[in-house]
Amino acid sequence: MTTLRNKIIDPFLHFINDSRSVGILLLLCTLVSLILSNTFFSAKYLSLINFDLVNTSFSFIHLPHSILHWINDGLMAIFFFLAGMEIKREIGDGELSSFSTAILPVVAAIGGMIVPALIYLFINKGTLYTHGWGVPMATDIAFSLGIAALLGKRVPLGLKIFLTALAIIDDLGAIIALAIFYTGSIHWLYLGIAVVVIGLLYLLLRLKVFGFWNFVLGILLWYCFLNSGIHPTIAGVVFAFLIPTDKLKDIEHAIHKPVNLLIVPLFALVNTAILFPSAAGIIFSSTISWGIIIGLVIGKPLGIMVAAYISVKLKFGGLPSNTTWLHIIGAGVLAGIGFTMSVFIATLAFKTPQAQDIAKIAVLGGSFISIVLGIIWFRLLCKPITEE
């Protein structure tokens, strides 16, 4: 039993508790998905992803049908629920709770969203693909922080906190963009019911009542959003903000590992099933790919650096402890790792499978370049911090 624990159980527990594990799983799942999609397993794998899980005899109840839709519209709502709780907690008592600590990452995040979007729009001006401007805006929290952890003491603690806050604001910006710009036609009846549900959840919050019925109302809210035309994942964020503050830490602790070690890898598996022969031929000539890659690799660090520099010079905020402008640029490079959120927005921004595949390949390429450049930047230009 001791041997079993030493050889299998302890290494497994160490892996799932390692901050780098999410990034490793994402890479493995992406690699597996790409292999399965481009070998003789392709037909079976794609049919599995699109397998209809909903019995047509219950078609009067509108639910996601395929495995792909259940993951993107269902499980990812839990991912957004976790993101929403992290945002609420940071605003309540974290790095975003006061003006002095929040201003620099907030301003930097805004710059890091606006510049990539503008670059994308400039490159795609006059095309049918301008709707994809939201794709290079996002930062993958788990991946960027995983790489930061891999770099050890070359990334000061203050910079890790800055990057975390920046990524959270990025998430909030992406969520707002999803809610406003990537929403279909509105079904007002379901939206009206959703408003009533939100009112009931707010009433429970004010009465300090929290239990089983909160989650029943949360599921009902998700169903109403699903049928209203607003993407159902937004329900996860709304529900998170209606959770009592004193319950956030416990719920986050309960779902953090299932989300990061199960839901996000499943998302990568089904959403990176890209057929390279159909997309690779035009990837280098497509304005979609260049807009996304340049937006992530150049736009992100440029926007973050310029916005942070202006903020510091105007004395709106100061650099985190033990950090230099080289560190801020490096954080901007790591923020160019879009991955999960960028791929998610790409599935909504483009209607044709070919355009979606081109966008996804560009996100993977841009994120990979950002990872490599980030590691090189910190290893060559940032000395390890011995004391903090």
C-alpha positions in Angstrom: 0.0 0.0 0.0 2.9 2.4 0.9 4.5 1.6 -2.5 1.3 2.3 -4.3 0.9 5.6 -2.5 4.5 6.6 -3.2 4.5 5.7 -6.8 1.0 6.6 -7.9 -1.2 8.5 -5.4 1.3 11.0 -4.1 2.6 12.0 -7.6 -1.0 12.4 -8.8 -2.0 14.6 -5.8 1.2 16.6 -6.4 0.2 17.1 -10.0 -3.4 18.2 -9.5 -2.2 20.7 -6.8 0.5 22.1 -9.0 -0.4 25.5 -10.6 1.2 24.4 -13.9 -1.1 21.3 -14.2 -3.9 23.1 -16.0 -1.6 24.4 -18.7 -0.1 20.9 -19.1 -3.5 19.3 -19.4 -4.6 21.9 -21.9 -1.6 21.3 -24.1 -2.1 17.5 -23.9 -5.8 17.7 -24.7 -5.2 20.0 -27.6 -2.5 17.7 -29.0 -4.8 14.7 -28.6 -7.7 16.5 -30.3 -5.6 17.6 -33.2 -4.2 14.1 -33.7 -7.6 12.5 -33.6 -9.0 15.1 -36.0 -6.4 14.6 -38.6 -5.9 10.8 -38.7 -8.0 7.8 -39.6 -9.9 8.4 -36.3 -11.2 11.7 -37.6 -14.7 10.6 -38.7 -15.5 8.7 -35.5 -14.0 11.5 -33.3 -16.0 14.3 -35.0 -19.2 12.2 -34.9 -18.7 11.6 -31.2 -18.3 15.3 -30.5 -21.5 16.1 -32.4 -23.4 13.1 -31.0 -27.0 14.1 -30.2 -27.6 13.6 -26.4 -31.1 14.9 -26.3 -34.1 12.6 -27.0 -36.1 14.2 -29.8 -39.3 13.2 -28.1 -38.5 16.0 -25.6 -37.8 18.6 -28.2 -40.3 21.0 -26.7 -37.7 21.5 -24.0 -35.0 23.4 -25.7 -31.6 22.2 -24.4 -28.1 21.8 -25.9 -28.1 18.8 -28.2 -24.6 17.6 -29.0 -21.7 16.8 -26.7 -20.0 19.9 -28.1 -23.0 22.1 -27.2 -23.4 20.7 -23.8 -19.8 21.5 -23.0 -19.8 25.0 -24.6 -23.2 26.0 -23.4 -23.5 23.9 -20.2 -20.2 23.0 -18.5 -18.6 26.3 -19.6 -21.3 28.1 -17.6 -19.7 26.6 -14.5 -16.3 27.9 -15.7 -17.8 31.4 -16.0 -19.5 30.9 -12.6 -16.0 30.3 -11.1 -14.6 33.3 -13.0 -17.5 35.5 -11.8 -16.8 34.5 -8.2 -13.1 35.3 -8.6 -14.0 38.7 -10.0 -16.5 39.4 -7.1 -14.0 38.3 -4.5 -11.2 40.4 -5.9 -13.5 43.4 -6.0 -14.7 42.8 -2.5 -11.5 42.2 -0.6 -8.8 41.4 -3.1 -6.4 43.3 -5.4 -9.4 45.2 -7.0 -10.9 46.3 -3.7 -9.2 49.7 -3.5 -8.4 52.4 -6.0 -4.7 52.4 -5.2 -4.2 48.7 -5.8 -6.7 48.3 -8.6 -5.9 51.2 -10.9 -2.7 49.9 -12.5 -3.9 46.4 -13.5 -7.3 47.9 -14.5 -5.8 50.5 -16.8 -3.2 48.0 -18.1 -6.0 45.5 -18.8 -8.1 48.0 -20.7 -5.1 48.9 -22.8 -4.4 45.2 -23.3 -7.9 44.8 -24.6 -8.3 47.9 -26.8 -5.0 47.7 -28.7 -5.4 44.0 -29.9 -9.0 44.7 -30.9 -7.9 47.8 -32.9 -5.1 45.9 -34.6 -7.5 43.1 -35.6 -10.1 45.6 -36.9 -7.4 47.5 -38.9 -6.1 44.3 -40.5 -9.7 43.0 -41.3 -11.0 46.4 -42.4 -13.4 46.0 -45.3 -13.7 42.2 -44.9 -16.5 40.0 -43.6 -14.5 39.0 -40.5 -14.5 42.3 -38.5 -16.8 40.6 -35.9 -13.8 38.6 -34.6 -12.2 41.7 -32.9 -13.0 40.1 -29.5 -10.8 37.1 -30.1 -7.4 38.6 -29.4 -8.7 40.6 -26.4 -8.7 37.7 -23.9 -6.0 36.3 -21.5 -6.0 32.8 -20.2 -5.6 33.1 -16.5 -4.6 29.5 -15.8 -2.1 29.3 -18.7 -0.5 32.7 -18.1 -0.1 32.1 -14.3 1.1 28.5 -15.0 4.0 29.8 -17.1 4.7 32.5 -14.5 4.9 29.7 -11.9 7.3 27.8 -14.2 9.6 30.8 -14.3 9.9 30.8 -10.5 11.7 33.7 -8.8 12.2 35.5 -12.1 8.6 36.6 -11.7 8.3 38.6 -8.5 5.3 38.0 -6.3 4.1 41.6 -6.9 4.1 40.9 -10.7 2.2 37.6 -10.2 -0.5 39.6 -8.3 -0.5 42.2 -11.0 -0.9 39.6 -13.7 -3.7 37.8 -11.8 -5.6 41.1 -11.4 -5.0 42.0 -15.0 -6.2 38.6 -16.2 -9.4 38.8 -14.1 -10.2 42.3 -15.6 -9.5 40.8 -19.0 -12.1 38.1 -18.2 -14.6 40.7 -17.1 -14.0 42.6 -20.4 -14.5 39.4 -22.4 -17.7 38.6 -20.5 -19.1 42.1 -21.2 -18.1 41.7 -24.9 -19.9 38.4 -25.0 -23.0 39.8 -23.4 -23.3 42.9 -25.6 -21.7 42.1 -28.9 -21.9 38.3 -29.3 -25.6 37.8 -28.5 -28.2 36.6 -31.0 -31.8 37.7 -31.4 -33.5 38.3 -28.1 -36.5 36.1 -27.0 -38.1 38.6 -24.6 -40.3 36.1 -22.7 -37.3 34.1 -21.5 -35.4 37.3 -20.8 -38.3 38.5 -18.7 -38.4 35.3 -16.7 -34.6 35.6 -16.3 -35.1 39.0 -14.8 -37.6 37.7 -12.3 -35.2 34.9 -11.3 -32.4 37.4 -10.8 -34.8 39.4 -8.6 -35.5 36.3 -6.5 -31.8 35.5 -6.2 -31.2 39.1 -5.1 -34.0 38.9 -2.6 -32.4 35.8 -1.1 -29.0 37.5 -1.0 -30.5 40.5 0.9 -32.3 38.1 3.3 -29.0 36.2 3.8 -30.7 33.0 2.7 -28.5 30.5 0.9 -29.0 26.9 0.2 -30.5 24.3 -2.2 -33.0 26.7 -3.8 -30.3 29.2 -4.8 -28.8 26.6 -7.1 -32.2 25.6 -8.4 -32.8 29.2 -9.3 -29.3 29.3 -10.8 -30.1 26.4 -13.1 -33.4 28.0 -14.1 -31.5 31.2 -14.8 -29.1 29.3 -17.1 -32.1 27.7 -18.9 -33.7 31.1 -19.4 -30.5 32.6 -20.8 -30.0 29.6 -23.1 -33.4 30.3 -24.6 -33.3 34.1 -24.5 -30.6 34.6 -27.1 -28.0 35.7 -24.6 -25.2 33.2 -24.3 -26.0 30.9 -21.4 -22.5 31.1 -19.9 -23.3 34.7 -18.9 -25.8 33.2 -16.5 -22.9 31.7 -14.6 -21.4 35.2 -14.0 -24.7 36.8 -13.0 -25.4 33.9 -10.6 -21.8 34.3 -9.1 -22.5 38.0 -8.3 -25.6 36.9 -6.4 -23.7 34.5 -4.1 -23.2 35.8 -0.5 -19.6 37.0 -0.1 -19.0 34.7 2.9 -19.8 31.7 0.7 -17.5 32.5 -2.2 -14.3 30.9 -0.8 -15.9 27.6 0.1 -17.7 27.3 -3.3 -14.6 28.3 -5.2 -12.6 25.7 -3.3 -15.2 23.0 -4.1 -15.4 23.6 -7.9 -11.9 25.0 -8.6 -10.2 21.6 -9.4 -13.2 20.1 -11.3 -13.4 23.2 -13.5 -9.7 23.5 -14.2 -8.8 19.8 -14.4 -12.0 18.5 -16.1 -14.2 21.1 -17.7 -11.4 23.3 -19.3 -9.6 20.2 -20.7 -12.9 18.9 -22.1 -13.4 22.2 -23.7 -10.0 22.0 -25.3 -10.7 18.5 -26.5 -13.9 19.3 -28.4 -13.0 22.8 -29.6 -9.6 22.1 -31.1 -10.9 19.4 -33.3 -9.5 21.2 -36.3 -9.2 19.7 -39.8 -5.8 21.1 -40.9 -6.2 20.2 -44.7 -9.2 22.5 -44.9 -7.8 25.4 -42.9 -4.0 25.2 -43.2 -4.0 26.1 -46.9 -5.2 29.6 -46.3 -4.0 30.2 -42.7 -1.0 32.4 -43.8 -3.1 34.4 -46.3 -6.1 35.0 -44.1 -6.6 38.3 -42.4 -8.4 36.5 -39.6 -5.2 34.7 -38.6 -2.9 37.7 -38.9 -5.3 39.9 -37.0 -5.5 37.4 -34.1 -1.7 36.5 -34.0 -0.5 40.1 -34.2 -3.2 41.2 -31.8 -2.1 38.6 -29.2 1.7 38.7 -29.7 2.2 42.4 -30.3 -1.0 44.1 -29.4 -1.3 42.7 -25.9 2.2 43.7 -24.5 2.0 47.0 -26.4 -1.4 47.9 -25.0 -0.5 46.8 -21.5 2.9 48.6 -21.5 1.6 51.9 -22.9 -1.4 52.0 -20.6 0.7 51.1 -17.5 3.3 53.7 -18.4 0.8 56.5 -18.8 -0.9 55.5 -15.5 2.4 55.6 -13.6 3.6 58.8 -15.2 0.3 60.5 -14.3 0.7 59.1 -10.7 -2.5 57.1 -10.9 -0.6 54.0 -9.7 2.9 52.6 -9.0 4.7 49.5 -10.1 4.3 46.4 -8.0 7.1 45.7 -5.5 10.4 44.4 -6.9 9.3 44.9 -10.5 10.7 47.0 -13.3 9.4 48.0 -16.7 11.1 44.9 -18.1 8.8 42.8 -15.8 5.7 44.7 -17.0 6.6 44.0 -20.6 7.1 40.4 -19.8 3.7 40.2 -18.1 2.2 41.8 -21.2 3.8 39.0 -23.3 2.4 36.3 -21.1 -1.0 38.1 -21.3 -0.9 37.3 -25.0 -1.7 33.7 -24.1 -5.4 33.7 -25.1 -6.3 30.1 -25.4 -9.5 29.1 -23.5 -11.4 32.4 -23.7 -10.1 33.4 -27.1 -11.1 30.0 -28.6 -14.5 30.3 -26.9 -15.1 33.8 -28.5 -13.9 32.5 -31.8 -16.7 29.8 -31.8 -19.2 32.7 -31.4 -17.7 35.3 -33.6 -17.5 33.2 -36.8 -20.4 31.3 -38.4 -18.6 29.0 -40.9 -16.5 26.0 -39.7 -13.6 27.1 -41.9 -13.4 30.6 -40.4 -13.7 29.1 -36.9 -10.8 26.7 -37.6 -8.6 29.4 -39.0 -9.3 31.5 -35.9 -8.6 28.6 -33.5 -5.3 27.8 -35.3 -4.4 31.5 -35.0 -5.2 31.5 -31.3 -3.1 28.4 -30.7 -0.2 29.8 -32.8 -0.4 33.2 -31.1 -0.6 31.7 -27.7 2.3 29.4 -28.4 4.5 32.3 -29.6 3.6 34.3 -26.5 4.6 31.4 -24.3 8.0 31.0 -26.0 8.6 34.7 -26.1 7.5 35.1 -22.4 9.9 32.4 -21.2 12.8 33.8 -23.3 12.1 37.3 -22.1 12.1 36.5 -18.4 15.1 34.1 -18.6 17.3 36.6 -20.6 16.2 40.0 -19.2 14.9 39.4 -15.6 17.1 38.3 -12.8 15.7 36.0 -10.1 14.4 37.8 -7.0 16.2 36.3 -4.0 14.1 38.1 -1.3 10.5 39.4 -1.2 
